[in-house]
Amino acid sequence: MVALILGILFVLFAVYSVIPVSWGLQWWQDVLLMLKGGIPILAALVGLIAVFIGIADIKDKIEAKKEEDEEESEETENGE
């Protein structure tokens, strides 16, 4: 219940801080500036995560191929 009330208060504060009226905080330009500066940083972080996931995927495929080759060689040895 406390989380719900706090969530509602934070949403109301966010709306109050960016609405373009004389009695509001009028932080919309500051919010836009922060978003413009944060998007390249976020894109770089997402890109790094994607690179790490890609490297891990390639390693997994190589390991799976090695295990498959080992299984084939064991089957041919047992069959002969």
MMTF fields as JSON, N, C-alpha, C and O atoms, coordinates in Angstrom:
{
  "mmtfVersion": "1.0.0",
  "mmtfProducer": "UNKNOWN",
  "numBonds": 319,
  "numAtoms": 320,
  "numGroups": 80,
  "numChains": 1,
  "numModels": 1,
  "chainsPerModel": [1],
  "groupsPerChain": [80],
  "chainIdList": ["A"],
  "bondAtomList": [4, 2, 8, 6, 12, 10, 16, 14, 20, 18, 24, 22, 28, 26, 32, 30, 36, 34, 40, 38, 44, 42, 48, 46, 52, 50, 56, 54, 60, 58, 64, 62, 68, 66, 72, 70, 76, 74, 80, 78, 84, 82, 88, 86, 92, 90, 96, 94, 100, 98, 104, 102, 108, 106, 112, 110, 116, 114, 120, 118, 124, 122, 128, 126, 132, 130, 136, 134, 140, 138, 144, 142, 148, 146, 152, 150, 156, 154, 160, 158, 164, 162, 168, 166, 172, 170, 176, 174, 180, 178, 184, 182, 188, 186, 192, 190, 196, 194, 200, 198, 204, 202, 208, 206, 212, 210, 216, 214, 220, 218, 224, 222, 228, 226, 232, 230, 236, 234, 240, 238, 244, 242, 248, 246, 252, 250, 256, 254, 260, 258, 264, 262, 268, 266, 272, 270, 276, 274, 280, 278, 284, 282, 288, 286, 292, 290, 296, 294, 300, 298, 304, 302, 308, 306, 312, 310, 316, 314],
  "bondOrderList": [1, 1, 1, 1, 1, 1, 1, 1, 1, 1, 1, 1, 1, 1, 1, 1, 1, 1, 1, 1, 1, 1, 1, 1, 1, 1, 1, 1, 1, 1, 1, 1, 1, 1, 1, 1, 1, 1, 1, 1, 1, 1, 1, 1, 1, 1, 1, 1, 1, 1, 1, 1, 1, 1, 1, 1, 1, 1, 1, 1, 1, 1, 1, 1, 1, 1, 1, 1, 1, 1, 1, 1, 1, 1, 1, 1, 1, 1, 1],
  "groupList": [{"groupName": "MET", "atomNameList": ["N", "CA", "C", "O"], "elementList": ["N", "C", "C", "O"], "formalChargeList": [0, 0, 0, 0], "bondAtomList": [1, 0, 2, 1, 3, 2], "bondOrderList": [1, 1, 2], "singleLetterCode": "M", "chemCompType": "L-PEPTIDE LINKING"}, {"groupName": "VAL", "atomNameList": ["N", "CA", "C", "O"], "elementList": ["N", "C", "C", "O"], "formalChargeList": [0, 0, 0, 0], "bondAtomList": [1, 0, 2, 1, 3, 2], "bondOrderList": [1, 1, 2], "singleLetterCode": "V", "chemCompType": "L-PEPTIDE LINKING"}, {"groupName": "ALA", "atomNameList": ["N", "CA", "C", "O"], "elementList": ["N", "C", "C", "O"], "formalChargeList": [0, 0, 0, 0], "bondAtomList": [1, 0, 2, 1, 3, 2], "bondOrderList": [1, 1, 2], "singleLetterCode": "A", "chemCompType": "L-PEPTIDE LINKING"}, {"groupName": "LEU", "atomNameList": ["N", "CA", "C", "O"], "elementList": ["N", "C", "C", "O"], "formalChargeList": [0, 0, 0, 0], "bondAtomList": [1, 0, 2, 1, 3, 2], "bondOrderList": [1, 1, 2], "singleLetterCode": "L", "chemCompType": "L-PEPTIDE LINKING"}, {"groupName": "ILE", "atomNameList": ["N", "CA", "C", "O"], "elementList": ["N", "C", "C", "O"], "formalChargeList": [0, 0, 0, 0], "bondAtomList": [1, 0, 2, 1, 3, 2], "bondOrderList": [1, 1, 2], "singleLetterCode": "I", "chemCompType": "L-PEPTIDE LINKING"}, {"groupName": "GLY", "atomNameList": ["N", "CA", "C", "O"], "elementList": ["N", "C", "C", "O"], "formalChargeList": [0, 0, 0, 0], "bondAtomList": [1, 0, 2, 1, 3, 2], "bondOrderList": [1, 1, 2], "singleLetterCode": "G", "chemCompType": "PEPTIDE LINKING"}, {"groupName": "PHE", "atomNameList": ["N", "CA", "C", "O"], "elementList": ["N", "C", "C", "O"], "formalChargeList": [0, 0, 0, 0], "bondAtomList": [1, 0, 2, 1, 3, 2], "bondOrderList": [1, 1, 2], "singleLetterCode": "F", "chemCompType": "L-PEPTIDE LINKING"}, {"groupName": "TYR", "atomNameList": ["N", "CA", "C", "O"], "elementList": ["N", "C", "C", "O"], "formalChargeList": [0, 0, 0, 0], "bondAtomList": [1, 0, 2, 1, 3, 2], "bondOrderList": [1, 1, 2], "singleLetterCode": "Y", "chemCompType": "L-PEPTIDE LINKING"}, {"groupName": "SER", "atomNameList": ["N", "CA", "C", "O"], "elementList": ["N", "C", "C", "O"], "formalChargeList": [0, 0, 0, 0], "bondAtomList": [1, 0, 2, 1, 3, 2], "bondOrderList": [1, 1, 2], "singleLetterCode": "S", "chemCompType": "L-PEPTIDE LINKING"}, {"groupName": "PRO", "atomNameList": ["N", "CA", "C", "O"], "elementList": ["N", "C", "C", "O"], "formalChargeList": [0, 0, 0, 0], "bondAtomList": [1, 0, 2, 1, 3, 2], "bondOrderList": [1, 1, 2], "singleLetterCode": "P", "chemCompType": "L-PEPTIDE LINKING"}, {"groupName": "TRP", "atomNameList": ["N", "CA", "C", "O"], "elementList": ["N", "C", "C", "O"], "formalChargeList": [0, 0, 0, 0], "bondAtomList": [1, 0, 2, 1, 3, 2], "bondOrderList": [1, 1, 2], "singleLetterCode": "W", "chemCompType": "L-PEPTIDE LINKING"}, {"groupName": "GLN", "atomNameList": ["N", "CA", "C", "O"], "elementList": ["N", "C", "C", "O"], "formalChargeList": [0, 0, 0, 0], "bondAtomList": [1, 0, 2, 1, 3, 2], "bondOrderList": [1, 1, 2], "singleLetterCode": "Q", "chemCompType": "L-PEPTIDE LINKING"}, {"groupName": "ASP", "atomNameList": ["N", "CA", "C", "O"], "elementList": ["N", "C", "C", "O"], "formalChargeList": [0, 0, 0, 0], "bondAtomList": [1, 0, 2, 1, 3, 2], "bondOrderList": [1, 1, 2], "singleLetterCode": "D", "chemCompType": "L-PEPTIDE LINKING"}, {"groupName": "LYS", "atomNameList": ["N", "CA", "C", "O"], "elementList": ["N", "C", "C", "O"], "formalChargeList": [0, 0, 0, 0], "bondAtomList": [1, 0, 2, 1, 3, 2], "bondOrderList": [1, 1, 2], "singleLetterCode": "K", "chemCompType": "L-PEPTIDE LINKING"}, {"groupName": "GLU", "atomNameList": ["N", "CA", "C", "O"], "elementList": ["N", "C", "C", "O"], "formalChargeList": [0, 0, 0, 0], "bondAtomList": [1, 0, 2, 1, 3, 2], "bondOrderList": [1, 1, 2], "singleLetterCode": "E", "chemCompType": "L-PEPTIDE LINKING"}, {"groupName": "THR", "atomNameList": ["N", "CA", "C", "O"], "elementList": ["N", "C", "C", "O"], "formalChargeList": [0, 0, 0, 0], "bondAtomList": [1, 0, 2, 1, 3, 2], "bondOrderList": [1, 1, 2], "singleLetterCode": "T", "chemCompType": "L-PEPTIDE LINKING"}, {"groupName": "ASN", "atomNameList": ["N", "CA", "C", "O"], "elementList": ["N", "C", "C", "O"], "formalChargeList": [0, 0, 0, 0], "bondAtomList": [1, 0, 2, 1, 3, 2], "bondOrderList": [1, 1, 2], "singleLetterCode": "N", "chemCompType": "L-PEPTIDE LINKING"}],
  "groupTypeList": [0, 1, 2, 3, 4, 3, 5, 4, 3, 6, 1, 3, 6, 2, 1, 7, 8, 1, 4, 9, 1, 8, 10, 5, 3, 11, 10, 10, 11, 12, 1, 3, 3, 0, 3, 13, 5, 5, 4, 9, 4, 3, 2, 2, 3, 1, 5, 3, 4, 2, 1, 6, 4, 5, 4, 2, 12, 4, 13, 12, 13, 4, 14, 2, 13, 13, 14, 14, 12, 14, 14, 14, 8, 14, 14, 15, 14, 16, 5, 14],
  "groupIdList": [1, 2, 3, 4, 5, 6, 7, 8, 9, 10, 11, 12, 13, 14, 15, 16, 17, 18, 19, 20, 21, 22, 23, 24, 25, 26, 27, 28, 29, 30, 31, 32, 33, 34, 35, 36, 37, 38, 39, 40, 41, 42, 43, 44, 45, 46, 47, 48, 49, 50, 51, 52, 53, 54, 55, 56, 57, 58, 59, 60, 61, 62, 63, 64, 65, 66, 67, 68, 69, 70, 71, 72, 73, 74, 75, 76, 77, 78, 79, 80],
  "secStructList": [7, 2, 2, 2, 2, 2, 2, 2, 2, 2, 2, 2, 2, 2, 2, 2, 2, 2, 1, 7, 1, 6, 6, 1, 7, 7, 7, 2, 2, 2, 2, 2, 2, 2, 2, 2, 2, 2, 2, 2, 2, 2, 2, 2, 2, 2, 2, 2, 2, 2, 2, 2, 2, 2, 2, 2, 2, 2, 2, 2, 2, 2, 2, 2, 2, 2, 2, 2, 2, 2, 2, 2, 2, 2, 2, 2, 2, 2, 2, 7],
  "xCoordList": [0.825, 0.0, 0.867, 0.569, 1.947, 2.855, 3.502, 3.668, 3.868, 4.49, 3.527, 3.943, 2.264, 1.261, 1.125, 1.081, 1.06, 0.921, 2.155, 2.044, 3.342, 4.572, 4.646, 5.083, 4.22, 4.211, 3.321, 3.701, 2.135, 1.2, 1.79, 1.689, 2.402, 3.017, 4.15, 4.271, 4.97, 6.061, 5.55, 6.102, 4.506, 3.927, 3.346, 3.54, 2.64, 2.078, 3.178, 3.044, 4.266, 5.378, 6.003, 6.345, 6.153, 6.739, 5.885, 6.41, 4.583, 3.688, 3.745, 3.811, 3.72, 3.78, 5.073, 5.073, 6.168, 7.454, 7.651, 8.494, 6.903, 7.123, 5.969, 6.105, 4.838, 3.735, 4.076, 4.662, 3.711, 4.09, 3.078, 2.45, 2.927, 2.059, 2.886, 3.953, 2.398, 3.183, 3.401, 4.411, 2.493, 2.636, 3.399, 3.622, 3.803, 4.576, 6.07, 6.491, 6.848, 8.31, 8.911, 9.991, 8.238, 8.649, 10.05, 10.915, 10.257, 11.54, 11.59, 12.521, 10.634, 10.57, 11.839, 12.337, 12.371, 13.601, 14.773, 15.618, 14.82, 15.885, 15.748, 16.744, 14.511, 14.272, 14.705, 15.339, 14.369, 14.787, 16.302, 16.87, 16.953, 18.409, 19.041, 20.008, 18.494, 19.007, 18.801, 19.684, 17.631, 17.367, 18.301, 18.803, 18.536, 19.453, 20.857, 21.547, 21.282, 22.615, 22.683, 23.745, 21.576, 21.57, 21.396, 21.806, 20.802, 20.548, 21.842, 21.917, 22.869, 24.116, 24.781, 25.347, 24.72, 25.3, 24.529, 25.13, 23.217, 22.392, 22.658, 22.746, 22.785, 23.062, 24.41, 24.534, 25.414, 26.728, 26.648, 27.245, 25.923, 25.79, 25.044, 25.438, 23.979, 23.225, 24.098, 24.06, 24.876, 25.789, 26.829, 27.11, 27.405, 28.386, 27.768, 28.371, 26.577, 25.892, 25.637, 25.806, 25.232, 24.977, 26.26, 26.229, 27.386, 28.67, 29.02, 29.414, 28.882, 29.19, 28.281, 28.736, 27.01, 26.085, 26.472, 26.416, 26.864, 27.286, 28.522, 28.598, 29.5, 30.719, 30.386, 30.9, 29.536, 29.144, 28.408, 28.594, 27.58, 26.848, 27.811, 27.65, 28.805, 29.794, 30.566, 30.798, 30.966, 31.67, 30.802, 31.294, 29.517, 28.611, 28.476, 28.441, 28.4, 28.285, 29.545, 29.465, 30.712, 31.966, 32.04, 32.457, 31.638, 31.651, 30.666, 30.976, 29.493, 28.502, 29.019, 28.791, 29.715, 30.28, 31.348, 31.411, 32.19, 33.215, 32.583, 33.027, 31.541, 30.861, 30.217, 30.244, 29.644, 29.023, 30.073, 29.841, 31.226, 32.306, 32.835, 33.147, 32.937, 33.386, 32.403, 32.814, 31.11, 30.098, 30.178, 30.055, 30.387, 30.509, 31.723, 31.655, 32.839, 34.046, 33.888, 34.421, 33.175, 32.926, 32.015, 32.21, 31.029, 30.102, 30.825, 30.584, 31.71, 32.437, 33.431, 33.663, 34.029, 34.951, 34.215, 34.711, 33.048, 32.272, 31.663, 31.462, 31.382, 30.756, 31.746, 31.356, 33.027, 34.007, 34.523, 35.358],
  "yCoordList": [-1.197, 0.0, 1.257, 2.236, 1.209, 2.357, 2.572, 3.71, 1.472, 1.581, 2.219, 3.023, 1.87, 2.446, 3.948, 4.722, 4.351, 5.781, 6.55, 7.623, 5.987, 6.644, 6.72, 7.727, 5.66, 5.665, 6.75, 7.458, 6.881, 7.929, 9.312, 10.201, 9.495, 10.792, 11.136, 12.279, 10.153, 10.402, 10.729, 11.601, 10.041, 10.35, 11.757, 12.507, 12.118, 13.47, 14.528, 15.564, 14.276, 15.217, 15.338, 16.438, 14.216, 14.249, 15.083, 15.88, 14.903, 15.688, 17.159, 18.027, 17.448, 18.834, 19.523, 20.713, 18.778, 19.404, 19.727, 20.56, 19.096, 19.349, 20.062, 20.418, 20.286, 20.952, 22.429, 23.083, 22.936, 24.323, 25.367, 26.053, 25.481, 26.507, 27.367, 26.95, 28.55, 29.479, 28.967, 29.314, 28.158, 27.666, 26.344, 25.823, 25.797, 24.554, 24.847, 26.0, 23.815, 23.982, 24.243, 24.827, 23.825, 24.044, 23.495, 24.201, 22.253, 21.589, 20.836, 20.059, 21.033, 20.248, 20.382, 19.384, 21.579, 21.77, 21.038, 20.468, 21.055, 20.34, 18.831, 18.122, 18.348, 16.921, 16.529, 15.49, 17.344, 17.058, 17.071, 16.22, 18.013, 18.095, 16.844, 16.307, 16.386, 15.174, 13.952, 13.101, 13.871, 12.747, 12.776, 11.735, 13.96, 14.071, 13.637, 13.004, 13.961, 13.558, 12.1, 11.482, 11.55, 10.18, 9.134, 7.987, 9.505, 8.533, 7.96, 6.744, 8.765, 8.16, 7.242, 6.214, 7.599, 6.748, 5.43, 4.359, 5.512, 4.308, 3.441, 2.218, 4.07, 3.313, 2.597, 1.453, 3.258, 2.628, 1.438, 0.396, 1.575, 0.466, -0.715, -1.867, -0.427, -1.5, -2.173, -3.394, -1.388, -1.956, -2.863, -3.941, -2.441, -3.284, -4.593, -5.659, -4.5, -5.715, -6.644, -7.858, -6.083, -6.902, -7.574, -8.728, -6.865, -7.454, -8.613, -9.679, -8.422, -9.493, -10.696, -11.837, -10.457, -11.563, -12.286, -13.514, -11.537, -12.151, -13.007, -14.105, -12.516, -13.29, -14.567, -15.637, -14.461, -15.641, -16.647, -17.855, -16.157, -17.039, -17.777, -18.976, -17.079, -17.718, -18.781, -19.875, -18.469, -19.454, -20.674, -21.802, -20.467, -21.587, -22.465, -23.691, -21.84, -22.612, -23.427, -24.573, -22.84, -23.567, -24.748, -25.839, -24.534, -25.607, -26.71, -27.892, -26.338, -27.333, -28.144, -29.351, -27.489, -28.176, -29.171, -30.289, -28.766, -29.676, -30.89, -32.017, -30.669, -31.791, -32.715, -33.935, -32.149, -32.954, -33.792, -34.966, -33.195, -33.936, -35.055, -36.145, -34.782, -35.808, -36.96, -38.12, -36.661, -37.711, -38.559, -39.783, -37.9, -38.658, -39.579, -40.725, -39.059, -39.874, -41.04, -42.121, -40.847, -41.932, -42.987, -44.183, -42.549, -43.488, -44.311, -45.512, -43.675, -44.419, -45.383, -46.464, -45.012, -45.91, -47.109, -48.234, -46.88, -47.962, -48.869, -50.06, -48.331, -49.097, -49.964, -50.964, -49.605, -50.378, -51.549, -52.286],
  "zCoordList": [0.0, 0.0, 0.0, -0.684, 0.783, 0.84, -0.521, -0.962, -1.191, -2.505, -3.509, -4.343, -3.431, -4.327, -4.106, -5.062, -2.851, -2.532, -2.989, -3.582, -2.704, -3.152, -4.679, -5.235, -5.343, -6.803, -7.363, -8.296, -6.794, -7.234, -6.972, -7.818, -5.807, -5.497, -6.464, -6.906, -6.786, -7.717, -9.121, -9.792, -9.565, -10.876, -10.877, -11.834, -9.819, -9.738, -9.729, -10.381, -8.997, -8.983, -10.365, -10.799, -11.057, -12.394, -13.339, -14.117, -13.272, -14.128, -13.735, -14.605, -12.446, -11.964, -12.392, -12.71, -12.397, -12.687, -14.164, -14.497, -15.05, -16.477, -17.174, -18.345, -16.502, -17.194, -17.43, -16.567, -18.582, -18.933, -18.446, -19.254, -17.142, -16.579, -15.626, -15.176, -15.325, -14.51, -13.087, -12.474, -12.538, -11.172, -11.091, -9.998, -12.248, -12.257, -12.211, -12.309, -12.064, -12.016, -13.391, -13.488, -14.447, -15.835, -16.108, -16.626, -15.76, -15.974, -17.298, -17.513, -18.184, -19.416, -20.241, -20.763, -20.372, -21.147, -20.493, -21.184, -19.171, -18.466, -18.648, -18.794, -18.639, -18.852, -20.257, -20.444, -21.241, -22.613, -22.745, -23.43, -22.108, -22.152, -21.543, -22.082, -20.423, -19.79, -20.691, -20.801, -21.332, -22.23, -23.432, -23.856, -23.979, -25.116, -24.734, -25.534, -23.546, -23.104, -22.684, -22.762, -22.244, -21.76, -22.843, -22.664, -23.954, -25.017, -25.592, -25.764, -25.902, -26.395, -25.374, -25.745, -24.11, -23.076, -22.989, -22.898, -23.018, -22.985, -24.213, -24.103, -25.384, -26.607, -26.51, -26.948, -25.943, -25.776, -24.83, -25.099, -23.731, -22.788, -23.404, -23.224, -24.122, -24.776, -25.832, -25.982, -26.558, -27.549, -26.922, -27.446, -25.803, -25.114, -24.635, -24.758, -24.096, -23.644, -24.825, -24.708, -25.963, -27.15, -27.634, -28.06, -27.571, -27.971, -27.044, -27.515, -25.744, -24.798, -25.006, -24.922, -25.275, -25.528, -26.814, -26.874, -27.843, -29.101, -28.929, -29.481, -28.163, -27.908, -27.146, -27.472, -26.144, -25.37, -26.258, -26.111, -27.17, -28.075, -28.994, -29.223, -29.522, -30.394, -29.617, -30.132, -28.384, -27.552, -27.3, -27.349, -27.032, -26.801, -28.04, -27.934, -29.213, -30.452, -30.711, -31.154, -30.438, -30.623, -29.664, -30.051, -28.421, -27.43, -27.805, -27.657, -28.284, -28.696, -29.876, -29.945, -30.809, -31.971, -31.517, -32.027, -30.557, -30.041, -29.38, -29.599, -28.567, -27.906, -28.929, -28.768, -29.967, -31.016, -31.734, -32.024, -32.02, -32.683, -31.781, -32.26, -30.471, -29.534, -29.473, -29.428, -29.471, -29.453, -30.709, -30.651, -31.853, -33.12, -33.104, -33.549, -32.58, -32.555, -31.58, -31.832, -30.482, -29.535, -30.154, -29.938, -30.916, -31.557, -32.607, -32.73, -33.367, -34.398, -33.768, -34.309, -32.625, -31.947, -31.36, -31.429, -30.79, -30.197, -31.272, -31.036, -32.403, -33.482, -34.226, -34.829, -34.199, -34.952, -34.221, -34.746]
}
